Amino acid sequence: MSWFHLFFLTNKTKKIRLKMKLPTRGGVSSPPSMERNPPKSREAGRRRIILWAFLFVLVGAAINILILHLYSHPPIQTYLAVPIRKTEIKKVEISPEIKQFGIKIDKIDVLAPILENVDGTEKAIYNKALQSGVAHYKGTALPEQNSNIFIFGHSSSVLGIGPYANIFANLNELDKGDTIVIYYKEQEFHYIVFEKKIIGNDDLSVLEPTKKEQLTLMTCWPIGSKAKRLIIKSYLEKQ
């Protein structure tokens, strides 16, 4: 090999070495970095996958809720097909004692025997009677006598003896048009309320006879006091 060829090869080798020469940091050669930022398209792809997964879960949950709702609630047509029922009135068995002489007021849940011809002027007598029901004031009319039937009972009692100690406590809830039923000798009489008022405890006018059959109920008022009297008047409903 001639010196020319040797020189040519030497120069060529130097050029190759110069091309392969690496950049230096502080005089020390550094290897080329192998780390590269991930492409933007790859990052966008990940975000799309996460978004679709979230939407899939959300739609699945919504479908599940809809299915549960449809199975737990009948269609609207089912509701429309069911007729509306009126509130059923509880049937209360009337005892033989009450059928002989008794009172029933459905609106305020009153059902009690009436003790006939009780002396309303003798405290010991009427207090004893009111332990067993309500009292018919002695000397006033009875059903079918076409006059004033006067019935009185407790709204409260200091003694609190017996189941009738506050039998007329809700008497003030009666209004015009309400019905009161009186049983007498196994007959049933219906009276319609036409008046409600408060009177003094010494007003005896409510005991007076009437030209037509009338039912008058009385109790102490207000509850827990004897200062006044609550009066309910009703007329006999024509059968």
Contacts in CASP RR format, 6 or more apart in sequence:
PFRMAT RR
TARGET T0000
AUTHOR 0000-0000-0000
METHOD contacts of the structure
MODEL  1
MSWFHLFFLTNKTKKIRLKMKLPTRGGVSSPPSMERNPPKSREAGRRRII
LWAFLFVLVGAAINILILHLYSHPPIQTYLAVPIRKTEIKKVEISPEIKQ
FGIKIDKIDVLAPILENVDGTEKAIYNKALQSGVAHYKGTALPEQNSNIF
IFGHSSSVLGIGPYANIFANLNELDKGDTIVIYYKEQEFHYIVFEKKIIG
NDDLSVLEPTKKEQLTLMTCWPIGSKAKRLIIKSYLEKQ
22 29 0 8 1.000
22 30 0 8 1.000
22 31 0 8 1.000
22 32 0 8 1.000
23 29 0 8 1.000
23 30 0 8 1.000
24 30 0 8 1.000
89 106 0 8 1.000
92 104 0 8 1.000
92 111 0 8 1.000
94 104 0 8 1.000
94 111 0 8 1.000
94 183 0 8 1.000
95 113 0 8 1.000
97 113 0 8 1.000
98 104 0 8 1.000
98 111 0 8 1.000
98 112 0 8 1.000
98 113 0 8 1.000
98 183 0 8 1.000
99 183 0 8 1.000
99 186 0 8 1.000
100 113 0 8 1.000
100 183 0 8 1.000
100 184 0 8 1.000
100 185 0 8 1.000
100 186 0 8 1.000
101 113 0 8 1.000
101 114 0 8 1.000
101 115 0 8 1.000
101 116 0 8 1.000
101 136 0 8 1.000
101 183 0 8 1.000
101 184 0 8 1.000
101 185 0 8 1.000
102 112 0 8 1.000
102 113 0 8 1.000
102 114 0 8 1.000
102 134 0 8 1.000
102 182 0 8 1.000
102 183 0 8 1.000
102 184 0 8 1.000
103 110 0 8 1.000
103 111 0 8 1.000
103 112 0 8 1.000
103 114 0 8 1.000
103 134 0 8 1.000
103 151 0 8 1.000
103 180 0 8 1.000
103 181 0 8 1.000
103 182 0 8 1.000
103 183 0 8 1.000
104 110 0 8 1.000
104 111 0 8 1.000
104 180 0 8 1.000
104 181 0 8 1.000
104 183 0 8 1.000
105 111 0 8 1.000
105 174 0 8 1.000
105 178 0 8 1.000
105 179 0 8 1.000
105 180 0 8 1.000
105 181 0 8 1.000
106 179 0 8 1.000
106 181 0 8 1.000
107 173 0 8 1.000
107 174 0 8 1.000
107 178 0 8 1.000
107 179 0 8 1.000
108 170 0 8 1.000
108 171 0 8 1.000
108 173 0 8 1.000
108 174 0 8 1.000
109 170 0 8 1.000
110 167 0 8 1.000
110 168 0 8 1.000
110 170 0 8 1.000
112 133 0 8 1.000
112 134 0 8 1.000
112 164 0 8 1.000
112 167 0 8 1.000
113 132 0 8 1.000
113 133 0 8 1.000
113 134 0 8 1.000
114 133 0 8 1.000
114 134 0 8 1.000
114 135 0 8 1.000
114 136 0 8 1.000
114 151 0 8 1.000
114 182 0 8 1.000
115 129 0 8 1.000
115 132 0 8 1.000
115 133 0 8 1.000
115 134 0 8 1.000
115 135 0 8 1.000
115 136 0 8 1.000
116 136 0 8 1.000
116 142 0 8 1.000
117 136 0 8 1.000
117 138 0 8 1.000
117 139 0 8 1.000
118 125 0 8 1.000
118 126 0 8 1.000
118 129 0 8 1.000
118 135 0 8 1.000
118 136 0 8 1.000
118 137 0 8 1.000
118 138 0 8 1.000
119 125 0 8 1.000
119 126 0 8 1.000
119 138 0 8 1.000
120 126 0 8 1.000
120 135 0 8 1.000
120 137 0 8 1.000
120 138 0 8 1.000
120 152 0 8 1.000
126 135 0 8 1.000
126 152 0 8 1.000
127 159 0 8 1.000
129 135 0 8 1.000
130 153 0 8 1.000
130 154 0 8 1.000
130 157 0 8 1.000
130 164 0 8 1.000
131 161 0 8 1.000
131 162 0 8 1.000
131 164 0 8 1.000
131 165 0 8 1.000
132 164 0 8 1.000
133 153 0 8 1.000
133 164 0 8 1.000
133 167 0 8 1.000
134 151 0 8 1.000
134 152 0 8 1.000
134 153 0 8 1.000
134 164 0 8 1.000
134 167 0 8 1.000
134 168 0 8 1.000
135 151 0 8 1.000
135 152 0 8 1.000
135 153 0 8 1.000
136 142 0 8 1.000
136 149 0 8 1.000
136 150 0 8 1.000
136 151 0 8 1.000
137 150 0 8 1.000
137 151 0 8 1.000
137 152 0 8 1.000
137 207 0 8 1.000
140 147 0 8 1.000
140 148 0 8 1.000
140 149 0 8 1.000
140 150 0 8 1.000
140 207 0 8 1.000
140 209 0 8 1.000
141 147 0 8 1.000
141 148 0 8 1.000
141 149 0 8 1.000
141 150 0 8 1.000
141 209 0 8 1.000
141 213 0 8 1.000
142 149 0 8 1.000
142 184 0 8 1.000
143 149 0 8 1.000
143 182 0 8 1.000
143 184 0 8 1.000
143 187 0 8 1.000
143 189 0 8 1.000
143 213 0 8 1.000
144 184 0 8 1.000
144 189 0 8 1.000
144 213 0 8 1.000
145 213 0 8 1.000
146 211 0 8 1.000
146 212 0 8 1.000
146 213 0 8 1.000
147 209 0 8 1.000
147 210 0 8 1.000
147 211 0 8 1.000
147 212 0 8 1.000
147 213 0 8 1.000
147 214 0 8 1.000
148 207 0 8 1.000
148 208 0 8 1.000
148 209 0 8 1.000
148 210 0 8 1.000
148 214 0 8 1.000
148 216 0 8 1.000
149 182 0 8 1.000
149 213 0 8 1.000
149 214 0 8 1.000
149 215 0 8 1.000
149 216 0 8 1.000
150 206 0 8 1.000
150 207 0 8 1.000
150 216 0 8 1.000
150 218 0 8 1.000
151 215 0 8 1.000
151 216 0 8 1.000
151 217 0 8 1.000
151 218 0 8 1.000
152 217 0 8 1.000
152 218 0 8 1.000
152 219 0 8 1.000
153 164 0 8 1.000
153 167 0 8 1.000
153 168 0 8 1.000
153 218 0 8 1.000
153 219 0 8 1.000
154 164 0 8 1.000
154 165 0 8 1.000
154 166 0 8 1.000
154 167 0 8 1.000
154 168 0 8 1.000
154 169 0 8 1.000
154 219 0 8 1.000
154 220 0 8 1.000
155 166 0 8 1.000
155 168 0 8 1.000
155 169 0 8 1.000
155 171 0 8 1.000
155 219 0 8 1.000
155 220 0 8 1.000
155 221 0 8 1.000
155 223 0 8 1.000
155 224 0 8 1.000
155 230 0 8 1.000
156 165 0 8 1.000
156 166 0 8 1.000
156 169 0 8 1.000
156 220 0 8 1.000
156 223 0 8 1.000
156 224 0 8 1.000
157 165 0 8 1.000
157 166 0 8 1.000
159 165 0 8 1.000
160 166 0 8 1.000
166 223 0 8 1.000
168 217 0 8 1.000
168 219 0 8 1.000
168 230 0 8 1.000
169 219 0 8 1.000
169 223 0 8 1.000
171 217 0 8 1.000
171 219 0 8 1.000
171 230 0 8 1.000
171 232 0 8 1.000
172 196 0 8 1.000
172 221 0 8 1.000
172 230 0 8 1.000
174 180 0 8 1.000
174 193 0 8 1.000
174 196 0 8 1.000
174 232 0 8 1.000
175 193 0 8 1.000
175 196 0 8 1.000
176 193 0 8 1.000
176 194 0 8 1.000
176 195 0 8 1.000
176 196 0 8 1.000
177 192 0 8 1.000
177 193 0 8 1.000
177 194 0 8 1.000
178 192 0 8 1.000
178 193 0 8 1.000
179 190 0 8 1.000
179 191 0 8 1.000
179 192 0 8 1.000
179 193 0 8 1.000
179 237 0 8 1.000
180 190 0 8 1.000
180 191 0 8 1.000
180 192 0 8 1.000
180 193 0 8 1.000
180 215 0 8 1.000
180 217 0 8 1.000
180 232 0 8 1.000
180 234 0 8 1.000
181 188 0 8 1.000
181 189 0 8 1.000
181 190 0 8 1.000
181 191 0 8 1.000
182 188 0 8 1.000
182 189 0 8 1.000
182 191 0 8 1.000
182 215 0 8 1.000
183 189 0 8 1.000
189 236 0 8 1.000
190 236 0 8 1.000
190 237 0 8 1.000
190 239 0 8 1.000
191 215 0 8 1.000
191 234 0 8 1.000
191 235 0 8 1.000
191 236 0 8 1.000
191 237 0 8 1.000
192 234 0 8 1.000
192 235 0 8 1.000
192 237 0 8 1.000
193 232 0 8 1.000
193 233 0 8 1.000
193 234 0 8 1.000
194 233 0 8 1.000
194 234 0 8 1.000
194 235 0 8 1.000
195 231 0 8 1.000
195 232 0 8 1.000
195 233 0 8 1.000
196 230 0 8 1.000
196 231 0 8 1.000
196 232 0 8 1.000
196 233 0 8 1.000
197 230 0 8 1.000
197 231 0 8 1.000
198 221 0 8 1.000
198 228 0 8 1.000
198 229 0 8 1.000
198 230 0 8 1.000
198 231 0 8 1.000
199 205 0 8 1.000
199 206 0 8 1.000
199 228 0 8 1.000
199 229 0 8 1.000
199 231 0 8 1.000
200 227 0 8 1.000
200 228 0 8 1.000
200 229 0 8 1.000
201 220 0 8 1.000
201 226 0 8 1.000
201 227 0 8 1.000
201 228 0 8 1.000
201 229 0 8 1.000
203 229 0 8 1.000
206 216 0 8 1.000
206 218 0 8 1.000
206 229 0 8 1.000
206 231 0 8 1.000
212 235 0 8 1.000
212 236 0 8 1.000
213 235 0 8 1.000
213 236 0 8 1.000
214 233 0 8 1.000
214 234 0 8 1.000
214 235 0 8 1.000
214 236 0 8 1.000
215 233 0 8 1.000
215 234 0 8 1.000
215 235 0 8 1.000
215 236 0 8 1.000
216 231 0 8 1.000
216 232 0 8 1.000
216 233 0 8 1.000
216 234 0 8 1.000
217 231 0 8 1.000
217 232 0 8 1.000
217 234 0 8 1.000
218 229 0 8 1.000
218 230 0 8 1.000
218 231 0 8 1.000
218 232 0 8 1.000
219 229 0 8 1.000
219 230 0 8 1.000
220 226 0 8 1.000
220 228 0 8 1.000
220 229 0 8 1.000
220 230 0 8 1.000
221 227 0 8 1.000
221 228 0 8 1.000
221 229 0 8 1.000
221 230 0 8 1.000
222 228 0 8 1.000
END
